[in-house]
Structures are given as C-alpha cells and as structure tokens.
Amino acid sequence: MPIVAQSTETTDWVSRFADEVIAESERRAPGKPVVVASGLSPSGPIHLGNLREVMTPHLVADEIRRRGHQVRHLISWDDYDRYRKVPAGVEGIDETWAEHIGKPLTSVPAPQGSPHPNWAEHFKAAMTGALADLGVEFDGISQTAQYTSGVYREQILHAMRHRADIDAVLAQYRTKPKTAKKPQQKPVDAAELEAEEGSGAAAEDDGSSGSAGYFPYKPYCGNCEKDLTTVTAYDDDSTELTYACTACGFSETVRLSEFNRGKLVWKVDWPMRWAYEGVIFEPSGVDHSSPGSSFQVGGHIVGIFGGRQPIGPMYAFVGISGMAKMSSSKGGVPTPADALKIMEPQLLRWLYARRRPNQSFKIAFDQEIQRLYDEWDRLDAKVADGTALPADLAAHSRAVRTAAGDLPATPRPLPYRTLASVADITAGHADQALRILSELDPAHPLTSLDEARPRYDKAEAWINTHVPADQRTIVRQEPDAELLKSLDEPSRQSLRLLLDGLADHWSLDGLTHLVYGVPKVQAGFSPDATPKELPPEIKTAQRSFFALLYHLLVGRDTGPRLPTLLLAVGQERVRALLGE
C-alpha cells in the first residue's frame, strides 16, 4: 500500500526540491504526472558516481509520490551513443574490441562469457539489478529503440530545418577560449567518480560541419555501422540526405523522413528529449554545468524544440576511500552492485540522501565502512527513541523506505564491525559464527544466522574481498611460551585479573567491562571509574595491556575488538593461550 505523506521538515533538501518541482509542474503541465529524469550511458561499468544521477531525482520523485502525486522517473539509457574507447579492467575483452569504436553501443558484442546480446545490455543489467535492490522505481527508455523505430523522426527533421539556429547557439561557445585547468594532486583516499560529459559522450563533436555547412545529425554508416560520417548534402523539402563515411569510404543518399540509422548530436539530443518528454527535474554533474557545457547550451537549444530547461541542480563528485580518481572509460571502478555486496541498501541510500546534491561525500570500501555503520546504527537508535534531529530523521526515512513501503531489513542488526570480526576469525565456518554471536548477549541469544542476515553476509563479503591477507586475523595454535616467560610481574598480574574474571563476564558487554577495567584495578581504581576520574597514564596502561593480549592471541599489535576476539577464540582456548 503506497504511503501518502505530507512534506517533511524544510531543512531537508529533498522536500525543498519536491516543493519546487510540484509547483513548476503545475505551471508547465497542470494535471499531468510530474516528470523527472536521469541519463545513463552503458559504455562500461556504471559506477557509484553515475548513481548520483539516479538517486537525486529518485529521492525527489519518491517524496512527490509520498504526497500523493503521480510522477514518472525516466531513465534514458544512452545505448545509441557511439562506442568511444575500450575500457580497461573489463573482463572478457581484448584489443580486438577497438575495431568497434564508432559503432552504437548496442552494435558492439558483449564481453566474452556474458549472457547478454550486446555491450550495452551487459552493463545495463548490473545497474538494473542494483536499482531494484535499492528500491528505485523508474521507466527505462532505450535510445536505440527510440531512434531506430522512428520515434524522434519529427524532432530530427525539425532540428535539420533549424540547423542554422542551432549552429548560431553553438557558435557562441565555440569562439570562447578554454581556460587551461591547473593540475591538482588527488589524495589516494578521496577518489572521485565522475560521469563523463554528455552521459559518456564527452569526445563527441557538436555536429557535422563539412563543405555543405552545419548539420546537427550524425548517420551511422550503412556499411561499417560507424558514425565517422559527414553529411555532404541535404534538401529540406525532399529530406534527401547524402553522407560519406571516412572510415570505410561508403557513401549513400537516403530520405531522412524514412531513415532510422543515426542520431542527433549530444548537445542537441539532450534538450530535444527535455522538450519531447516534458522533463521538469533533471540534475547534472559539475562537468555538465560549466560554461559551454551541454546543460548550459541545452538551455538555449531547448527553446528551438518548444520546450523549457528542467530544474537542474548540479551534483558533486562521489569519493571512494582508498582509490585514485577514475571514470567509466578507465575501468576498475566500483559499481552500485559492488557496494551492495558489502553494505545493505539502506546504508547506501542514506549516503546519497543525507548530503545535498552539491556536497561531495565518500563511499567506503576500506576500514571506514565500519565507522559509517556505527554512525548509521547510532542514528537508528536516535530515531527509535525520538531524539533524532528533523533533517536526520528525514534522511533516515528516505533510506529505509520508499513510497511503496519499507525496504527488507536485517531482523537483528548487530554491529557491522562485530560481524566482520566474527566472519574474519571463523573464516567461513557458519556454526562457529553462530556460537560466537549467540554469546554476545546471553540474555537474548541469537538462534540462527538468518536473524543477522543480510548484514552478516555483507560483512563477511567485505572481509573476504576488501581486507588484505596480511590484515586478516589468525589465532595462534599454541601459546607463545617465550613471550609468556619474559613477562614482568605487573604483566602477569594483569593476565591473572583477566583470567579470574572471564567466567563471570563472558558476554560482549561483560568482556568489554573486564578488559578496560583490568588496568584500572591494577592502578588502584574501581573498574567502573570514568575517564574523568582517572589520570592520563591509565590510557597508556590500557594500550599496553591490549597490545599484550593481541600478541598472545594473534601474534600482532592490533586486531579485532578484544571482547569480540575473546568470544571468538572461546574461553578454554583463551585460557590456554594466556598461559593459565
């Protein structure tokens, strides 16, 4: 049952845009469904930077649906774009794919081993699956289907009749010198995932300017299928068009009123679609919003088609912890499907919902994911007890549910870092993982791993795919006799205090209290003493004690949180490794 809600707190950016979009839709198209749009080019892996192109209008569309309005979220698959380059890091391709450069993406073979019929469908499929998991409702439009079926025929003929007007708009920007960009050193832990200009068409020219003049239309060659063509003649009355291919030398004359093997160039194609679909809201990346970019130029050209430019907020780049700057065409980019292997949809939705479109943010694939999950769980608790701030409450609501209802959630969401530690230590043994997790809270023991799923599976996937082998936890098989023999009396005493308290404190909270309390008791303080009641040297003593335990248990200075590690190792084995 759809949820019908009123506007949420005005400090929430989604609500503010929804207000603007509803008002603008009533002015432009009263009584009709509100139209928001995204554009994606399946030229390679569709990455997490591209996802902002979808999530921004999705969140606004969903808010509009919650208020009881009809809304369409269009995703234009730019699968009729030219194949520009062979992306690196894509399995199942080699240098022979370069022979397809210039063809429509739907005419390029899929990578070897793919079950999909062509290149575009291969990369669309992964994104479509991820959007379903994220609860994104949309109407997909294949630009290959639109162009090859003749849907845009009248728009193409209109553009050709008004080619001088289009050329005049473009000329205003062609004559402006480009300002050289100063190279910037990008920190390795702040990778920026960006959508290339023109939904993957950055290198596309703005029309055919041969001896016959300017034309905003590019035919795909009837012989080699490539767009390396130049229009050499065109008659407005008969619509006869002659073109020549510079790739294979082929030339032919066709009637554009009957010809469906070509497309408008990007800076004309995009505003044409705004007018054709009646788009009210569509965001664009910072590369689209610079002077002379397709969004700015499109704002002038859309009027030639009788339309108006959508409300179009600029969105900032998305950062990925621990990776260098990358884009779709360079390969190796993390995709929404990659993110959903290690995090629940709610967390990923929240990352996009809590920041305004013009604010950049990071998505963590490294250790930072544990901190993000801690932050999410704290917010979850505040929402539950009614102490969350209005904007945080709104972002949380948009993360956990859509207008259609709640997203599937983990029944018992245990701390992600705890689950990751357990998955690390148990190395895939589900029975051992269940034993440890059932001892976290003896008063409410976990009875099945399914209660902790899918969060447990995400944490296990993160451990197995994103934690280097030298950082994995391997518990000692035998006590470190040499280290135990070398300990001074205070160190021996600290181990005795820990061992004496194990049985009475065998739970996550109990062991946390115990391991932090041992250095306090040794220094003559109560184990319940707060940091304000303790001298600074207690923290130093705690660090030394923790390092000793890690060395005795796993042979390193650090490791998973000690209470979790102790539970995982098991009481009998802990006693043996600590020299009892």
Backbone hydrogen bonds, N-H to C=O, Kabsch-Sander energy under -0.5 kcal/mol:
donor,donor_aa,acceptor,acceptor_aa,energy
3,I,403,A,-3.1
5,A,3,I,-0.6
5,A,66,R,-6.1
12,D,9,E,-2.1
13,W,11,T,-0.6
16,R,12,D,-1.7
17,F,13,W,-2.2
18,A,14,V,-2.5
19,D,15,S,-2.4
20,E,16,R,-1.9
21,V,17,F,-3.0
22,I,18,A,-2.6
23,A,19,D,-2.1
24,E,20,E,-2.6
25,S,21,V,-2.6
26,E,22,I,-2.0
27,R,23,A,-1.5
28,R,24,E,-2.5
29,A,25,S,-3.1
32,K,29,A,-1.9
34,V,70,Q,-2.5
36,V,34,V,-0.5
36,V,72,R,-2.8
37,A,281,F,-2.4
38,S,74,L,-2.2
40,L,76,S,-2.5
43,S,41,S,-1.5
47,H,45,P,-0.9
48,L,334,P,-1.7
51,L,47,H,-1.3
52,R,48,L,-0.6
52,R,49,G,-1.0
53,E,50,N,-1.3
54,V,50,N,-0.6
54,V,51,L,-1.0
55,M,51,L,-3.3
56,T,52,R,-1.8
58,H,54,V,-2.3
59,L,55,M,-2.7
60,V,56,T,-1.6
61,A,57,P,-3.2
62,D,58,H,-2.9
63,E,59,L,-1.8
64,I,60,V,-2.1
65,R,61,A,-2.3
66,R,62,D,-2.3
67,R,63,E,-1.2
68,G,65,R,-2.2
69,H,64,I,-1.9
72,R,34,V,-3.3
74,L,36,V,-2.9
74,L,72,R,-0.7
75,I,139,D,-2.5
76,S,38,S,-2.8
76,S,74,L,-0.6
77,W,75,I,-0.7
77,W,141,I,-3.1
78,D,40,L,-3.0
78,D,76,S,-0.9
79,D,77,W,-2.5
81,D,78,D,-1.1
83,Y,103,K,-2.5
84,R,82,R,-0.8
88,A,329,S,-0.8
90,V,87,P,-0.6
91,E,89,G,-0.6
93,I,90,V,-0.8
97,W,94,D,-1.8
98,A,95,E,-1.7
99,E,96,T,-1.5
100,H,97,W,-1.8
101,I,98,A,-1.6
102,G,83,Y,-2.3
103,K,100,H,-2.4
105,L,81,D,-1.9
106,T,79,D,-1.3
107,S,104,P,-2.4
108,V,105,L,-1.1
112,Q,92,G,-3.3
114,S,111,P,-2.1
119,W,105,L,-0.5
119,W,108,V,-3.1
120,A,105,L,-1.0
122,H,118,N,-1.8
123,F,119,W,-1.6
124,K,120,A,-2.2
125,A,121,E,-2.0
126,A,122,H,-0.9
127,M,123,F,-1.2
128,T,124,K,-2.8
129,G,125,A,-2.2
130,A,126,A,-1.8
131,L,127,M,-2.6
132,A,128,T,-1.8
133,D,129,G,-1.9
134,L,130,A,-1.8
135,G,132,A,-1.2
136,V,131,L,-2.7
137,E,135,G,-0.7
139,D,73,H,-3.0
140,G,138,F,-0.6
141,I,75,I,-2.7
143,Q,77,W,-2.3
143,Q,141,I,-0.6
146,Q,142,S,-2.1
147,Y,143,Q,-2.5
148,T,144,T,-2.7
149,S,145,A,-1.3
150,G,147,Y,-1.1
151,V,146,Q,-1.7
152,Y,146,Q,-0.8
153,R,150,G,-1.7
156,I,152,Y,-2.6
157,L,153,R,-2.6
158,H,154,E,-2.2
159,A,155,Q,-2.4
160,M,156,I,-2.3
161,R,157,L,-2.1
162,H,158,H,-1.7
163,R,160,M,-1.2
166,I,162,H,-2.2
167,D,163,R,-2.8
168,A,164,A,-2.0
169,V,165,D,-1.7
170,L,166,I,-2.5
171,A,167,D,-2.4
172,Q,168,A,-1.0
172,Q,169,V,-0.8
173,Y,169,V,-0.6
173,Y,170,L,-1.1
174,R,170,L,-2.0
175,T,171,A,-1.6
176,K,173,Y,-0.8
180,A,178,K,-0.5
186,K,184,Q,-0.6
190,A,187,P,-1.8
191,A,320,I,-1.7
193,L,191,A,-0.5
193,L,318,V,-2.7
194,E,192,E,-0.7
194,E,326,M,-0.9
199,S,196,E,-0.7
200,G,196,E,-1.4
201,A,197,E,-0.8
204,E,201,A,-1.7
208,S,215,F,-3.0
209,S,207,G,-0.7
210,G,213,G,-1.0
213,G,210,G,-1.8
215,F,208,S,-1.4
218,K,263,K,-2.8
220,Y,261,R,-2.8
221,C,226,K,-3.2
225,E,221,C,-1.2
227,D,102,G,-1.6
229,T,227,D,-2.3
230,T,244,A,-2.3
232,T,230,T,-0.5
232,T,242,T,-2.7
233,A,242,T,-1.5
235,D,240,E,-1.9
236,D,234,Y,-0.5
239,T,235,D,-2.2
241,L,254,V,-3.6
242,T,233,A,-2.7
243,Y,252,E,-2.0
244,A,230,T,-2.1
245,C,250,F,-3.0
246,T,228,L,-3.0
246,T,244,A,-0.5
247,A,228,L,-0.6
249,G,245,C,-1.5
252,E,243,Y,-1.6
254,V,241,L,-2.9
256,L,239,T,-3.4
256,L,254,V,-0.7
258,E,255,R,-2.3
259,F,255,R,-0.9
263,K,218,K,-2.2
265,V,216,P,-2.0
268,V,265,V,-1.9
269,D,265,V,-3.2
270,W,266,W,-2.4
272,M,268,V,-1.8
273,R,269,D,-2.0
274,W,270,W,-1.8
275,A,271,P,-2.0
276,Y,272,M,-2.7
277,E,273,R,-3.0
278,G,274,W,-1.3
279,V,274,W,-1.6
280,I,35,V,-2.8
281,F,35,V,-1.3
282,E,311,I,-2.4
284,S,313,P,-2.0
286,V,315,Y,-1.0
288,H,285,G,-1.1
289,S,285,G,-0.9
293,S,290,S,-2.3
295,F,288,H,-1.2
296,Q,288,H,-0.8
297,V,293,S,-2.7
298,G,294,S,-2.4
299,G,295,F,-1.3
300,H,296,Q,-0.6
300,H,297,V,-1.5
301,I,297,V,-2.0
302,V,298,G,-2.6
303,G,300,H,-0.6
304,I,301,I,-1.5
305,F,301,I,-0.7
305,F,302,V,-1.0
306,G,303,G,-1.4
307,G,302,V,-2.2
311,I,280,I,-3.1
315,Y,284,S,-2.4
316,A,357,P,-3.0
318,V,193,L,-1.1
319,G,361,F,-4.2
320,I,191,A,-1.3
321,S,363,I,-1.6
323,M,320,I,-1.3
326,M,192,E,-1.5
328,S,194,E,-0.6
330,K,327,S,-1.6
331,G,327,S,-0.8
331,G,328,S,-1.0
339,A,335,T,-2.2
340,L,336,P,-2.5
341,K,337,A,-0.6
341,K,338,D,-0.8
342,I,338,D,-0.6
342,I,339,A,-1.3
343,M,339,A,-1.2
347,L,344,E,-0.7
348,L,344,E,-1.7
349,R,345,P,-2.8
350,W,346,Q,-2.2
351,L,347,L,-1.8
352,Y,348,L,-1.2
353,A,349,R,-2.1
354,R,350,W,-2.4
359,Q,356,R,-2.4
361,F,317,F,-0.8
363,I,319,G,-3.0
369,I,366,D,-2.0
370,Q,367,Q,-1.6
371,R,367,Q,-0.7
372,L,368,E,-2.2
373,Y,369,I,-2.2
374,D,370,Q,-2.0
375,E,371,R,-2.4
376,W,372,L,-2.4
377,D,373,Y,-2.7
378,R,374,D,-2.1
379,L,375,E,-2.0
380,D,376,W,-2.6
381,A,377,D,-2.1
382,K,378,R,-2.1
383,V,379,L,-2.6
384,A,380,D,-2.1
385,D,381,A,-2.0
386,G,382,K,-0.7
386,G,383,V,-0.7
387,T,382,K,-2.2
388,A,382,K,-1.0
393,L,389,L,-2.9
394,A,390,P,-2.3
395,A,391,A,-2.3
396,H,392,D,-2.3
397,S,393,L,-2.4
398,R,394,A,-2.1
399,A,395,A,-1.2
400,V,396,H,-2.1
401,R,397,S,-1.5
402,T,405,G,-2.7
405,G,402,T,-1.6
407,L,400,V,-2.9
412,R,451,E,-2.7
414,L,412,R,-1.8
419,L,415,P,-2.3
420,A,416,Y,-2.8
421,S,417,R,-2.1
422,V,418,T,-2.4
423,A,419,L,-2.7
424,D,420,A,-2.3
425,I,421,S,-2.7
426,T,422,V,-2.6
427,A,423,A,-1.0
428,G,423,A,-0.7
429,H,426,T,-1.4
430,A,428,G,-1.1
433,A,429,H,-2.2
434,L,430,A,-2.6
435,R,431,D,-2.0
436,I,432,Q,-2.3
437,L,433,A,-2.7
438,S,434,L,-2.2
439,E,435,R,-0.7
439,E,436,I,-1.1
440,L,437,L,-1.0
444,H,441,D,-2.0
451,E,448,S,-1.4
452,A,449,L,-1.4
453,R,450,D,-1.0
456,Y,452,A,-2.7
458,K,454,P,-2.2
459,A,455,R,-2.4
460,E,456,Y,-2.5
461,A,457,D,-2.3
462,W,458,K,-2.2
463,I,459,A,-2.3
464,N,460,E,-2.2
465,T,461,A,-1.8
466,H,462,W,-2.6
467,V,463,I,-0.8
471,Q,468,P,-2.0
472,R,469,A,-1.3
474,I,472,R,-0.6
475,V,473,T,-0.5
476,R,553,L,-2.9
481,A,479,P,-1.7
484,L,480,D,-2.6
485,K,481,A,-2.3
486,S,482,E,-1.3
487,L,483,L,-0.6
487,L,484,L,-0.8
492,R,488,D,-2.1
493,Q,489,E,-2.7
494,S,490,P,-2.1
495,L,491,S,-1.8
496,R,492,R,-2.1
497,L,493,Q,-2.5
498,L,494,S,-1.8
499,L,495,L,-2.8
500,D,496,R,-2.7
501,G,497,L,-1.0
501,G,498,L,-0.6
502,L,498,L,-0.8
502,L,499,L,-0.7
505,H,501,G,-1.1
505,H,502,L,-0.8
506,W,503,A,-0.7
507,S,505,H,-2.4
508,L,440,L,-1.9
509,D,440,L,-0.6
511,L,507,S,-2.9
512,T,508,L,-1.8
513,H,509,D,-2.2
514,L,510,G,-2.1
515,V,511,L,-2.9
516,Y,512,T,-1.7
517,G,513,H,-1.2
518,V,514,L,-1.8
520,K,516,Y,-0.5
521,V,517,G,-2.6
522,Q,518,V,-2.4
523,A,519,P,-1.3
524,G,521,V,-1.7
525,F,520,K,-2.9
529,A,526,S,-1.8
533,E,530,T,-1.6
534,L,531,P,-1.2
538,I,535,P,-1.8
539,K,536,P,-1.1
540,T,536,P,-0.9
541,A,537,E,-2.2
542,Q,538,I,-2.5
543,R,539,K,-2.3
544,S,540,T,-2.1
545,F,541,A,-2.3
546,F,542,Q,-2.8
547,A,543,R,-2.4
548,L,544,S,-2.0
549,L,545,F,-2.2
550,Y,546,F,-2.6
551,H,547,A,-2.3
552,L,548,L,-2.2
553,L,549,L,-2.2
554,V,550,Y,-3.3
555,G,550,Y,-1.0
555,G,551,H,-0.8
556,R,550,Y,-0.8
565,L,561,R,-2.6
566,L,562,L,-3.1
567,L,563,P,-2.0
568,A,564,T,-2.4
569,V,565,L,-2.6
570,G,566,L,-1.9
574,V,570,G,-2.5
575,R,571,Q,-2.2
576,A,572,E,-1.7
577,L,573,R,-2.7
578,L,574,V,-2.0
579,G,576,A,-1.3
580,E,575,R,-2.6
